[in-house]
């Protein structure tokens, strides 16, 4: 709401307090998104790409698909650009199946 709806800093803090965050956490989160407005989107983009890759590989491997192995391979290679993950993950999972 801060950027899209032009909420004030205090309105954002008040909103986050209603979601169960402590006052300290609500202030920290609000200030982080004031200073770095696009940062929260990176989490959602990563989630969507990992879900897309999971569906693609599960469809490819059918009965051989191992969800635990999929997640192990996602985590084993650490923090990667999404383009690298999308290019390499299908071969990493195939190599361990």
C-alpha beads as a LAMMPS data file, in Angstrom:
LAMMPS data file: protein, C-alpha beads

97 atoms
96 bonds

1 atom types
1 bond types

-500.0 500.0 xlo xhi
-500.0 500.0 ylo yhi
-500.0 500.0 zlo zhi

Masses

1 110.0

Atoms # bond

1 1 1 0.000 0.000 0.000
2 1 1 2.831 2.476 0.622
3 1 1 3.852 3.011 -2.953
4 1 1 0.801 1.914 -4.937
5 1 1 -1.767 3.465 -2.619
6 1 1 0.477 6.222 -1.270
7 1 1 0.146 5.144 2.349
8 1 1 2.039 7.153 4.917
9 1 1 4.787 5.490 6.900
10 1 1 2.533 5.379 9.955
11 1 1 -0.366 3.844 8.034
12 1 1 1.927 1.079 6.831
13 1 1 3.171 0.445 10.361
14 1 1 -0.400 0.364 11.684
15 1 1 -1.410 -2.094 8.952
16 1 1 1.486 -4.415 9.746
17 1 1 0.684 -4.282 13.458
18 1 1 -2.779 -5.655 12.635
19 1 1 -1.161 -8.649 10.891
20 1 1 0.564 -9.698 14.088
21 1 1 4.004 -8.178 13.632
22 1 1 5.621 -6.611 16.652
23 1 1 6.035 -2.847 16.591
24 1 1 9.774 -3.215 16.058
25 1 1 9.280 -5.573 13.104
26 1 1 6.546 -3.387 11.598
27 1 1 8.860 -0.366 11.692
28 1 1 11.785 -2.330 10.245
29 1 1 9.678 -3.779 7.409
30 1 1 8.122 -0.407 6.605
31 1 1 11.472 1.355 6.509
32 1 1 12.965 -1.419 4.381
33 1 1 10.236 -1.081 1.745
34 1 1 10.478 2.701 1.789
35 1 1 14.199 2.458 1.045
36 1 1 13.971 -0.560 -1.304
37 1 1 10.475 -0.594 -2.838
38 1 1 10.983 -3.399 -5.355
39 1 1 12.697 -5.823 -3.007
40 1 1 9.548 -7.674 -1.930
41 1 1 8.792 -8.523 -5.541
42 1 1 11.959 -10.577 -5.786
43 1 1 10.562 -13.117 -3.321
44 1 1 7.400 -13.586 -5.371
45 1 1 9.301 -13.821 -8.656
46 1 1 11.547 -16.507 -7.193
47 1 1 8.587 -18.431 -5.809
48 1 1 6.789 -18.370 -9.144
49 1 1 9.874 -19.494 -11.072
50 1 1 10.573 -22.366 -8.676
51 1 1 6.922 -23.453 -8.894
52 1 1 7.102 -23.295 -12.702
53 1 1 10.280 -25.376 -12.744
54 1 1 8.767 -27.876 -10.322
55 1 1 5.726 -28.348 -12.566
56 1 1 7.909 -28.635 -15.677
57 1 1 10.226 -31.231 -14.153
58 1 1 7.384 -33.163 -12.483
59 1 1 5.594 -33.335 -15.827
60 1 1 8.791 -34.433 -17.565
61 1 1 9.706 -37.101 -15.009
62 1 1 6.182 -38.234 -14.079
63 1 1 6.424 -41.196 -11.646
64 1 1 10.170 -40.712 -11.211
65 1 1 9.720 -37.170 -9.862
66 1 1 11.056 -36.882 -6.322
67 1 1 9.962 -33.686 -4.587
68 1 1 12.614 -34.000 -1.901
69 1 1 15.356 -34.362 -4.526
70 1 1 13.961 -31.377 -6.414
71 1 1 14.178 -29.191 -3.311
72 1 1 17.592 -30.588 -2.399
73 1 1 18.892 -29.557 -5.826
74 1 1 17.331 -26.082 -5.586
75 1 1 19.028 -25.518 -2.231
76 1 1 22.311 -27.320 -2.959
77 1 1 23.526 -24.720 -5.426
78 1 1 22.942 -21.711 -3.204
79 1 1 21.786 -18.300 -4.310
80 1 1 21.607 -18.151 -8.102
81 1 1 20.108 -15.807 -10.664
82 1 1 16.724 -17.155 -11.773
83 1 1 17.936 -17.509 -15.362
84 1 1 20.774 -19.780 -14.210
85 1 1 18.433 -21.822 -12.038
86 1 1 15.979 -22.237 -14.925
87 1 1 18.758 -23.303 -17.295
88 1 1 20.564 -25.707 -14.961
89 1 1 17.987 -27.176 -12.567
90 1 1 16.395 -29.545 -15.107
91 1 1 19.803 -31.128 -15.791
92 1 1 20.719 -31.336 -12.097
93 1 1 17.456 -33.089 -11.268
94 1 1 17.794 -35.402 -14.289
95 1 1 21.341 -36.267 -13.288
96 1 1 20.206 -37.511 -9.878
97 1 1 17.035 -39.356 -10.954

Bonds

1 1 1 2
2 1 2 3
3 1 3 4
4 1 4 5
5 1 5 6
6 1 6 7
7 1 7 8
8 1 8 9
9 1 9 10
10 1 10 11
11 1 11 12
12 1 12 13
13 1 13 14
14 1 14 15
15 1 15 16
16 1 16 17
17 1 17 18
18 1 18 19
19 1 19 20
20 1 20 21
21 1 21 22
22 1 22 23
23 1 23 24
24 1 24 25
25 1 25 26
26 1 26 27
27 1 27 28
28 1 28 29
29 1 29 30
30 1 30 31
31 1 31 32
32 1 32 33
33 1 33 34
34 1 34 35
35 1 35 36
36 1 36 37
37 1 37 38
38 1 38 39
39 1 39 40
40 1 40 41
41 1 41 42
42 1 42 43
43 1 43 44
44 1 44 45
45 1 45 46
46 1 46 47
47 1 47 48
48 1 48 49
49 1 49 50
50 1 50 51
51 1 51 52
52 1 52 53
53 1 53 54
54 1 54 55
55 1 55 56
56 1 56 57
57 1 57 58
58 1 58 59
59 1 59 60
60 1 60 61
61 1 61 62
62 1 62 63
63 1 63 64
64 1 64 65
65 1 65 66
66 1 66 67
67 1 67 68
68 1 68 69
69 1 69 70
70 1 70 71
71 1 71 72
72 1 72 73
73 1 73 74
74 1 74 75
75 1 75 76
76 1 76 77
77 1 77 78
78 1 78 79
79 1 79 80
80 1 80 81
81 1 81 82
82 1 82 83
83 1 83 84
84 1 84 85
85 1 85 86
86 1 86 87
87 1 87 88
88 1 88 89
89 1 89 90
90 1 90 91
91 1 91 92
92 1 92 93
93 1 93 94
94 1 94 95
95 1 95 96
96 1 96 97
